[in-house]
């Protein structure tokens, strides 16, 4: 069963800045401090780019998790697709981010 949802955020920041922040490993790590999410392999800092992977270690739902994601599509600065290739959401973990 496919499930989807849409989240729309209004901001005064520019599209290019938001596009970069959304691909920032450092920003993601800071925002997920509560779950102790840490990049442990692949791209572990800076901006992730098309075709690259990041592996994460985190605690979610009281469980230690290991997850890996790959950027499988990118149209700078309007869209990228982040696909979980290993982990609990491997077959359903497709995130498309759009900026306009």
CNS distance restraints for C-alpha pairs under 8 A (distance, minus, plus):
assign (resid   2 and name CA) (resid  92 and name CA) 7.78 0.50 0.50
assign (resid  13 and name CA) (resid  17 and name CA) 6.64 0.50 0.50
assign (resid  13 and name CA) (resid  18 and name CA) 6.70 0.50 0.50
assign (resid  14 and name CA) (resid  18 and name CA) 6.33 0.50 0.50
assign (resid  15 and name CA) (resid  19 and name CA) 6.05 0.50 0.50
assign (resid  15 and name CA) (resid  77 and name CA) 6.77 0.50 0.50
assign (resid  15 and name CA) (resid  78 and name CA) 7.50 0.50 0.50
assign (resid  15 and name CA) (resid  99 and name CA) 6.10 0.50 0.50
assign (resid  15 and name CA) (resid 100 and name CA) 6.61 0.50 0.50
assign (resid  16 and name CA) (resid  20 and name CA) 6.28 0.50 0.50
assign (resid  16 and name CA) (resid  77 and name CA) 5.57 0.50 0.50
assign (resid  17 and name CA) (resid  21 and name CA) 6.17 0.50 0.50
assign (resid  18 and name CA) (resid  22 and name CA) 6.01 0.50 0.50
assign (resid  18 and name CA) (resid  99 and name CA) 7.69 0.50 0.50
assign (resid  19 and name CA) (resid  23 and name CA) 6.64 0.50 0.50
assign (resid  19 and name CA) (resid  76 and name CA) 7.73 0.50 0.50
assign (resid  19 and name CA) (resid  77 and name CA) 5.82 0.50 0.50
assign (resid  19 and name CA) (resid  78 and name CA) 7.17 0.50 0.50
assign (resid  19 and name CA) (resid  79 and name CA) 7.88 0.50 0.50
assign (resid  19 and name CA) (resid  99 and name CA) 7.00 0.50 0.50
assign (resid  20 and name CA) (resid  24 and name CA) 6.24 0.50 0.50
assign (resid  20 and name CA) (resid  47 and name CA) 6.93 0.50 0.50
assign (resid  21 and name CA) (resid  27 and name CA) 6.58 0.50 0.50
assign (resid  22 and name CA) (resid  27 and name CA) 7.75 0.50 0.50
assign (resid  22 and name CA) (resid  28 and name CA) 7.72 0.50 0.50
assign (resid  23 and name CA) (resid  47 and name CA) 5.31 0.50 0.50
assign (resid  23 and name CA) (resid  48 and name CA) 5.54 0.50 0.50
assign (resid  23 and name CA) (resid  49 and name CA) 7.67 0.50 0.50
assign (resid  24 and name CA) (resid  28 and name CA) 6.26 0.50 0.50
assign (resid  24 and name CA) (resid  45 and name CA) 7.28 0.50 0.50
assign (resid  24 and name CA) (resid  46 and name CA) 5.53 0.50 0.50
assign (resid  24 and name CA) (resid  47 and name CA) 4.50 0.50 0.50
assign (resid  24 and name CA) (resid  48 and name CA) 6.51 0.50 0.50
assign (resid  25 and name CA) (resid  29 and name CA) 6.11 0.50 0.50
assign (resid  25 and name CA) (resid  39 and name CA) 7.44 0.50 0.50
assign (resid  25 and name CA) (resid  43 and name CA) 7.57 0.50 0.50
assign (resid  25 and name CA) (resid  44 and name CA) 6.38 0.50 0.50
assign (resid  25 and name CA) (resid  45 and name CA) 5.06 0.50 0.50
assign (resid  25 and name CA) (resid  46 and name CA) 5.61 0.50 0.50
assign (resid  25 and name CA) (resid  47 and name CA) 6.08 0.50 0.50
assign (resid  25 and name CA) (resid  48 and name CA) 6.94 0.50 0.50
assign (resid  26 and name CA) (resid  30 and name CA) 6.26 0.50 0.50
assign (resid  26 and name CA) (resid  44 and name CA) 7.96 0.50 0.50
assign (resid  26 and name CA) (resid  45 and name CA) 5.54 0.50 0.50
assign (resid  26 and name CA) (resid  46 and name CA) 6.18 0.50 0.50
assign (resid  27 and name CA) (resid  31 and name CA) 6.16 0.50 0.50
assign (resid  28 and name CA) (resid  32 and name CA) 6.16 0.50 0.50
assign (resid  29 and name CA) (resid  33 and name CA) 6.24 0.50 0.50
assign (resid  29 and name CA) (resid  37 and name CA) 6.08 0.50 0.50
assign (resid  29 and name CA) (resid  38 and name CA) 6.10 0.50 0.50
assign (resid  29 and name CA) (resid  39 and name CA) 7.39 0.50 0.50
assign (resid  32 and name CA) (resid  36 and name CA) 6.52 0.50 0.50
assign (resid  32 and name CA) (resid  37 and name CA) 5.70 0.50 0.50
assign (resid  33 and name CA) (resid  37 and name CA) 6.17 0.50 0.50
assign (resid  35 and name CA) (resid  58 and name CA) 5.83 0.50 0.50
assign (resid  35 and name CA) (resid  59 and name CA) 5.05 0.50 0.50
assign (resid  35 and name CA) (resid  60 and name CA) 6.23 0.50 0.50
assign (resid  36 and name CA) (resid  57 and name CA) 7.78 0.50 0.50
assign (resid  36 and name CA) (resid  58 and name CA) 5.39 0.50 0.50
assign (resid  36 and name CA) (resid  59 and name CA) 6.26 0.50 0.50
assign (resid  37 and name CA) (resid  56 and name CA) 6.44 0.50 0.50
assign (resid  37 and name CA) (resid  57 and name CA) 5.55 0.50 0.50
assign (resid  37 and name CA) (resid  58 and name CA) 4.09 0.50 0.50
assign (resid  37 and name CA) (resid  59 and name CA) 6.85 0.50 0.50
assign (resid  38 and name CA) (resid  56 and name CA) 5.47 0.50 0.50
assign (resid  38 and name CA) (resid  57 and name CA) 5.34 0.50 0.50
assign (resid  38 and name CA) (resid  58 and name CA) 6.40 0.50 0.50
assign (resid  39 and name CA) (resid  43 and name CA) 7.51 0.50 0.50
assign (resid  39 and name CA) (resid  44 and name CA) 4.96 0.50 0.50
assign (resid  39 and name CA) (resid  45 and name CA) 7.69 0.50 0.50
assign (resid  39 and name CA) (resid  54 and name CA) 6.59 0.50 0.50
assign (resid  39 and name CA) (resid  55 and name CA) 5.71 0.50 0.50
assign (resid  39 and name CA) (resid  56 and name CA) 4.52 0.50 0.50
assign (resid  39 and name CA) (resid  57 and name CA) 6.54 0.50 0.50
assign (resid  40 and name CA) (resid  44 and name CA) 6.29 0.50 0.50
assign (resid  40 and name CA) (resid  54 and name CA) 7.58 0.50 0.50
assign (resid  40 and name CA) (resid  55 and name CA) 5.64 0.50 0.50
assign (resid  40 and name CA) (resid  56 and name CA) 5.63 0.50 0.50
assign (resid  40 and name CA) (resid  57 and name CA) 6.65 0.50 0.50
assign (resid  41 and name CA) (resid  54 and name CA) 5.87 0.50 0.50
assign (resid  41 and name CA) (resid  55 and name CA) 5.00 0.50 0.50
assign (resid  41 and name CA) (resid  56 and name CA) 7.30 0.50 0.50
assign (resid  42 and name CA) (resid  52 and name CA) 7.38 0.50 0.50
assign (resid  42 and name CA) (resid  53 and name CA) 5.44 0.50 0.50
assign (resid  42 and name CA) (resid  54 and name CA) 4.64 0.50 0.50
assign (resid  42 and name CA) (resid  55 and name CA) 6.22 0.50 0.50
assign (resid  43 and name CA) (resid  47 and name CA) 7.87 0.50 0.50
assign (resid  43 and name CA) (resid  48 and name CA) 6.33 0.50 0.50
assign (resid  43 and name CA) (resid  52 and name CA) 7.16 0.50 0.50
assign (resid  43 and name CA) (resid  53 and name CA) 6.26 0.50 0.50
assign (resid  43 and name CA) (resid  54 and name CA) 5.05 0.50 0.50
assign (resid  43 and name CA) (resid  55 and name CA) 7.85 0.50 0.50
assign (resid  44 and name CA) (resid  54 and name CA) 6.61 0.50 0.50
assign (resid  48 and name CA) (resid  52 and name CA) 6.41 0.50 0.50
assign (resid  48 and name CA) (resid  53 and name CA) 7.50 0.50 0.50
assign (resid  48 and name CA) (resid  54 and name CA) 7.85 0.50 0.50
assign (resid  48 and name CA) (resid  71 and name CA) 7.52 0.50 0.50
assign (resid  49 and name CA) (resid  71 and name CA) 6.59 0.50 0.50
assign (resid  50 and name CA) (resid  70 and name CA) 7.89 0.50 0.50
assign (resid  50 and name CA) (resid  71 and name CA) 5.06 0.50 0.50
assign (resid  50 and name CA) (resid  72 and name CA) 6.17 0.50 0.50
assign (resid  50 and name CA) (resid  73 and name CA) 6.27 0.50 0.50
assign (resid  50 and name CA) (resid  74 and name CA) 6.06 0.50 0.50
assign (resid  51 and name CA) (resid  70 and name CA) 6.28 0.50 0.50
assign (resid  51 and name CA) (resid  71 and name CA) 5.28 0.50 0.50
assign (resid  51 and name CA) (resid  72 and name CA) 5.71 0.50 0.50
assign (resid  51 and name CA) (resid  73 and name CA) 7.72 0.50 0.50
assign (resid  52 and name CA) (resid  70 and name CA) 5.58 0.50 0.50
assign (resid  52 and name CA) (resid  71 and name CA) 5.91 0.50 0.50
assign (resid  53 and name CA) (resid  68 and name CA) 6.74 0.50 0.50
assign (resid  53 and name CA) (resid  69 and name CA) 5.44 0.50 0.50
assign (resid  53 and name CA) (resid  70 and name CA) 4.24 0.50 0.50
assign (resid  53 and name CA) (resid  71 and name CA) 6.67 0.50 0.50
assign (resid  54 and name CA) (resid  68 and name CA) 5.57 0.50 0.50
assign (resid  54 and name CA) (resid  69 and name CA) 5.53 0.50 0.50
assign (resid  54 and name CA) (resid  70 and name CA) 6.62 0.50 0.50
assign (resid  55 and name CA) (resid  66 and name CA) 7.13 0.50 0.50
assign (resid  55 and name CA) (resid  67 and name CA) 5.57 0.50 0.50
assign (resid  55 and name CA) (resid  68 and name CA) 4.07 0.50 0.50
assign (resid  55 and name CA) (resid  69 and name CA) 6.47 0.50 0.50
assign (resid  56 and name CA) (resid  65 and name CA) 7.97 0.50 0.50
assign (resid  56 and name CA) (resid  66 and name CA) 5.65 0.50 0.50
assign (resid  56 and name CA) (resid  67 and name CA) 5.15 0.50 0.50
assign (resid  56 and name CA) (resid  68 and name CA) 6.09 0.50 0.50
assign (resid  57 and name CA) (resid  64 and name CA) 7.27 0.50 0.50
assign (resid  57 and name CA) (resid  65 and name CA) 5.77 0.50 0.50
assign (resid  57 and name CA) (resid  66 and name CA) 4.69 0.50 0.50
assign (resid  57 and name CA) (resid  67 and name CA) 6.60 0.50 0.50
assign (resid  58 and name CA) (resid  64 and name CA) 5.80 0.50 0.50
assign (resid  58 and name CA) (resid  65 and name CA) 5.28 0.50 0.50
assign (resid  58 and name CA) (resid  66 and name CA) 6.58 0.50 0.50
assign (resid  59 and name CA) (resid  63 and name CA) 5.32 0.50 0.50
assign (resid  59 and name CA) (resid  64 and name CA) 4.51 0.50 0.50
assign (resid  59 and name CA) (resid  65 and name CA) 5.85 0.50 0.50
assign (resid  60 and name CA) (resid  64 and name CA) 6.65 0.50 0.50
assign (resid  60 and name CA) (resid  65 and name CA) 6.90 0.50 0.50
assign (resid  65 and name CA) (resid  87 and name CA) 7.34 0.50 0.50
assign (resid  65 and name CA) (resid  88 and name CA) 7.89 0.50 0.50
assign (resid  66 and name CA) (resid  86 and name CA) 7.75 0.50 0.50
assign (resid  66 and name CA) (resid  87 and name CA) 5.98 0.50 0.50
assign (resid  67 and name CA) (resid  84 and name CA) 7.10 0.50 0.50
assign (resid  67 and name CA) (resid  85 and name CA) 7.68 0.50 0.50
assign (resid  67 and name CA) (resid  86 and name CA) 5.29 0.50 0.50
assign (resid  67 and name CA) (resid  87 and name CA) 4.34 0.50 0.50
assign (resid  67 and name CA) (resid  88 and name CA) 7.28 0.50 0.50
assign (resid  68 and name CA) (resid  84 and name CA) 5.73 0.50 0.50
assign (resid  68 and name CA) (resid  85 and name CA) 5.60 0.50 0.50
assign (resid  68 and name CA) (resid  86 and name CA) 4.90 0.50 0.50
assign (resid  68 and name CA) (resid  87 and name CA) 6.50 0.50 0.50
assign (resid  69 and name CA) (resid  82 and name CA) 6.32 0.50 0.50
assign (resid  69 and name CA) (resid  83 and name CA) 5.31 0.50 0.50
assign (resid  69 and name CA) (resid  84 and name CA) 4.13 0.50 0.50
assign (resid  69 and name CA) (resid  85 and name CA) 5.37 0.50 0.50
assign (resid  69 and name CA) (resid  86 and name CA) 6.99 0.50 0.50
assign (resid  70 and name CA) (resid  82 and name CA) 5.71 0.50 0.50
assign (resid  70 and name CA) (resid  83 and name CA) 5.36 0.50 0.50
assign (resid  70 and name CA) (resid  84 and name CA) 6.43 0.50 0.50
assign (resid  70 and name CA) (resid  85 and name CA) 6.71 0.50 0.50
assign (resid  71 and name CA) (resid  80 and name CA) 7.03 0.50 0.50
assign (resid  71 and name CA) (resid  81 and name CA) 5.63 0.50 0.50
assign (resid  71 and name CA) (resid  82 and name CA) 4.65 0.50 0.50
assign (resid  71 and name CA) (resid  83 and name CA) 6.31 0.50 0.50
assign (resid  72 and name CA) (resid  80 and name CA) 7.59 0.50 0.50
assign (resid  72 and name CA) (resid  81 and name CA) 5.61 0.50 0.50
assign (resid  72 and name CA) (resid  82 and name CA) 6.32 0.50 0.50
assign (resid  72 and name CA) (resid  83 and name CA) 6.64 0.50 0.50
assign (resid  73 and name CA) (resid  79 and name CA) 7.92 0.50 0.50
assign (resid  73 and name CA) (resid  80 and name CA) 5.36 0.50 0.50
assign (resid  73 and name CA) (resid  81 and name CA) 5.09 0.50 0.50
assign (resid  73 and name CA) (resid  82 and name CA) 7.73 0.50 0.50
assign (resid  74 and name CA) (resid  79 and name CA) 5.72 0.50 0.50
assign (resid  74 and name CA) (resid  80 and name CA) 4.16 0.50 0.50
assign (resid  74 and name CA) (resid  81 and name CA) 6.49 0.50 0.50
assign (resid  75 and name CA) (resid  79 and name CA) 5.07 0.50 0.50
assign (resid  75 and name CA) (resid  80 and name CA) 6.18 0.50 0.50
assign (resid  76 and name CA) (resid  80 and name CA) 7.75 0.50 0.50
assign (resid  77 and name CA) (resid  99 and name CA) 7.11 0.50 0.50
assign (resid  78 and name CA) (resid  98 and name CA) 5.46 0.50 0.50
assign (resid  78 and name CA) (resid  99 and name CA) 4.63 0.50 0.50
assign (resid  78 and name CA) (resid 100 and name CA) 6.38 0.50 0.50
assign (resid  79 and name CA) (resid  96 and name CA) 7.05 0.50 0.50
assign (resid  79 and name CA) (resid  97 and name CA) 5.45 0.50 0.50
assign (resid  79 and name CA) (resid  98 and name CA) 4.40 0.50 0.50
assign (resid  79 and name CA) (resid  99 and name CA) 6.19 0.50 0.50
assign (resid  80 and name CA) (resid  96 and name CA) 5.85 0.50 0.50
assign (resid  80 and name CA) (resid  97 and name CA) 5.46 0.50 0.50
assign (resid  80 and name CA) (resid  98 and name CA) 6.87 0.50 0.50
assign (resid  81 and name CA) (resid  94 and name CA) 6.98 0.50 0.50
assign (resid  81 and name CA) (resid  95 and name CA) 5.62 0.50 0.50
assign (resid  81 and name CA) (resid  96 and name CA) 4.42 0.50 0.50
assign (resid  81 and name CA) (resid  97 and name CA) 6.36 0.50 0.50
assign (resid  82 and name CA) (resid  94 and name CA) 5.96 0.50 0.50
assign (resid  82 and name CA) (resid  95 and name CA) 5.06 0.50 0.50
assign (resid  82 and name CA) (resid  96 and name CA) 6.37 0.50 0.50
assign (resid  83 and name CA) (resid  90 and name CA) 7.78 0.50 0.50
assign (resid  83 and name CA) (resid  93 and name CA) 5.79 0.50 0.50
assign (resid  83 and name CA) (resid  94 and name CA) 4.49 0.50 0.50
assign (resid  83 and name CA) (resid  95 and name CA) 6.19 0.50 0.50
assign (resid  84 and name CA) (resid  89 and name CA) 6.45 0.50 0.50
assign (resid  84 and name CA) (resid  90 and name CA) 4.95 0.50 0.50
assign (resid  84 and name CA) (resid  91 and name CA) 7.49 0.50 0.50
assign (resid  84 and name CA) (resid  92 and name CA) 7.81 0.50 0.50
assign (resid  84 and name CA) (resid  93 and name CA) 5.04 0.50 0.50
assign (resid  84 and name CA) (resid  94 and name CA) 6.36 0.50 0.50
assign (resid  85 and name CA) (resid  90 and name CA) 5.12 0.50 0.50
assign (resid  85 and name CA) (resid  91 and name CA) 7.68 0.50 0.50
assign (resid  86 and name CA) (resid  90 and name CA) 5.18 0.50 0.50
assign (resid  89 and name CA) (resid  93 and name CA) 4.69 0.50 0.50
